[in-house]
Structures are given as C-alpha cells and as structure tokens.
Amino acid sequence: MAIHKRFEHPEQRFVGYFLLQFVFFRHKSISSQAFCEVLKSKDYILEFNKVRMGMNEYTFPLNDEFFAKIEGASITHANVMATLKLFKVESMYELKFHLKGSVVCECDVCLEDFELPVDEEFKLLIKVSETENYDDDEIIYITEKVIEYDLTQYLYESVMLSIPTRKTCEMSGSKKCNKEVIAKLEELSHAAAEEEQDDDTTNPTWDKLKGIFNN
C-alpha cells in the first residue's frame, strides 16, 4: 500500500518497485559476502587456489574457542588477533604474521592469573617443489597437488613462542604480584624446611638433590 500511495502513476510504481528490489538484493548480497569472510577467517585454512598473485591479507582470531579445539593446549583464555600478509609469486608464498593481543597466564611468583600482552611477528615460506617436506619451522615444501594448508598448529605454536619462560604479574603492565600469597608461600616453605631439619633420618640422594635446587 505504501508503494502505491507514493507512486500514483503506473510508470512510477514500476520504477519504485524496481528500486526497492535492487536495494533489497544489494543489501542481501553485501551481508552474505561479509558473513562468508567471517567464516573464512575462522577456518584457519589457506586455500592456494584462492590466493591471488601479489599481496593478500587475512585475519585469524585466536581466542578461547580456537584454543579449546586444540588437544592438550596449555592456553585456555586468550584474545589475540593474527594478521597475515601473504605475498604470492610463481612458485612461492611468503607469509608474514603479526600477533597482537593478550594471553591469560599463571604467574610463576604468586601463582595468580594475569593477562600477558602479546605483540610478535613471525615469517613462513611455502615453496612449491617436487616433494613435500614439513620438517623445517620456517620453510615448508609442497607439491602442486596440495590444494590447502592448515595454519592452526603454526598459529598455536607461534603464540606459545610469544610467551616467555618466566612469567610474572609485572609483565601485564598494570598488575602486581599478590603479596599475601607470596607471604603464605614463604611461610609454607620455611615450615617445610624446619620439618626436614627436625627429621633425624636423612636420605643421601635427597640431600644431593636439595643441594642442586639451592644453587
């Protein structure tokens, strides 16, 4: 009814109907395209037949859902965005990753969780060869028959490499270690040491191990 009231003549009604249909299908097309791009970025699959010559860009969210699907993952909570700039030439793919965000880690001092900032870059070369070889961490070789490459394991290992061996709350930039927890841990440590001293029976092997740990 609204269309008929706005366009009184038959020619106007036809033009108005055509314009509304065009806007509807155009909007539907844009929405579907955006939806597909989001799904593609979550698949973590690099499809070689869809890579254009020259520069290509992708984004991959590395969040709780991503790490939950990895068996034995030591990370459960994270909010990292992996940006990939892929440059393709005739028989080689040059991949440059930029990981930025944060990962929840346990502090090695007070044992509390904190958000560790992540801001690292990694490079990977994929070369087309007569034989396949995935042993090298920085260069892998594929044959022309390979149509895709799963980046899941590489992205997971890249995040793990971004985490230092020793992690403390100070690395978050805004949080400090819990002093009460540290005091309690020291108290328990002293109590355990005193209990060992009061024990008349000693194990020579255990004494050697304690000497190593105290160094």
Order of alpha helices (4+ residues) and beta strands (2+ residues): alpha-alpha-beta-beta-alpha-beta-beta-beta-beta-beta-alpha-alpha-alpha
